[in-house]
Amino acid sequence: LDERSPAQINRSVRDLRTLGAAYIARHEYWSEHLPPGEIRKKMVHDSYIPAMQFFDDLNAEFIPAMERGDYEAAERVAYESLKGHFQQHRDVIDDIVVLAAEQNRINEETAKQKETDLYLGMVVITIILLAILVCIGFIILHLLRPIRQTTTMIQEMSRGNIRRRLHFTRSDEIGQMADSMD
């Protein structure tokens, strides 16, 4: 509104038209990519209507008034029309910001809960694996010690030493083999 240089007005008009095209491109993007819900409704529909009214009045009345040097008409359009459309659009955007902040808070809580669940799951799996390894180690030791002792006795017997006894009290195959050797 304060500009009087035709060259600067032309640059500003180009900038305004670029911003309008950018807004329409982003609107198309959000129309295609936002999931259903209140944010989509406000972003794609509720904010779009006053924005398009703003750009319609801008292109049909404000810019032509500025280009022809009718600054009073441009000021009237700016304050009676553009400002209202902009404020309506801005109010919807402010609502969207509140909704998006709430949605982000919910998403962060959900992500934090999933992270905690994943961490606990990994801890439980690690504990289970350690318990399995301990059990396997116990089983191996439980089997290997008597087999080692039996092997030592067989080696002693092969050298002629038959005084050695195993004295196992097991009832499994290792115990039966030890009893036979004893």
LINCOR-V697503 format. One record per pair of residues at least 6 apart in sequence whose ideal C-beta (glycine too) atoms are under 7 Angstrom apart, sorted by the first residue. I is the first residue (numbers start at 0). J is the second residue. D is the distance in Angstrom with one decimal. If there is no record, write none. Layout:
# LINCOR-V697503
[[I:J:D] [I:J:D]]
This chain:
# LINCOR-V697503
[[0:73:6.3] [0:74:5.6] [0:77:5.8] [2:8:5.4] [2:11:6.3] [8:65:5.4] [8:66:6.6] [12:62:5.4] [15:57:6.4] [19:54:4.8] [22:50:6.2] [26:47:5.8] [29:42:5.2] [29:43:5.8] [30:43:5.1] [33:39:4.0] [33:42:6.0] [33:43:6.6] [37:98:5.8] [38:95:6.0] [38:98:5.1] [38:99:6.1] [38:102:6.7] [41:91:5.4] [41:94:5.9] [41:95:5.0] [42:95:5.8] [45:91:4.7] [46:88:5.4] [46:91:4.1] [46:92:5.8] [46:95:7.0] [49:84:4.6] [49:87:3.7] [49:88:4.2] [50:88:4.8] [52:84:4.6] [53:81:5.8] [53:84:3.7] [53:85:5.6] [53:88:6.4] [56:76:6.1] [56:80:4.6] [56:81:5.8] [56:84:6.6] [57:81:6.2] [60:76:4.5] [61:73:5.5] [61:76:4.5] [61:77:6.2] [61:81:6.2] [64:72:4.0] [64:73:3.9] [64:76:6.3] [65:73:4.8] [145:167:6.1] [145:169:6.9] [145:173:4.8] [145:177:6.9] [146:173:6.7] [148:165:6.0] [149:165:6.5] [149:173:6.9] [149:176:6.2] [149:177:6.2] [149:180:6.9] [152:163:5.4] [152:165:5.8] [152:180:5.8] [155:163:5.1] [164:181:4.9] [165:177:4.0] [165:180:6.3] [165:181:5.7] [166:181:6.9] [167:173:6.8] [167:174:4.9] [167:177:4.0]]
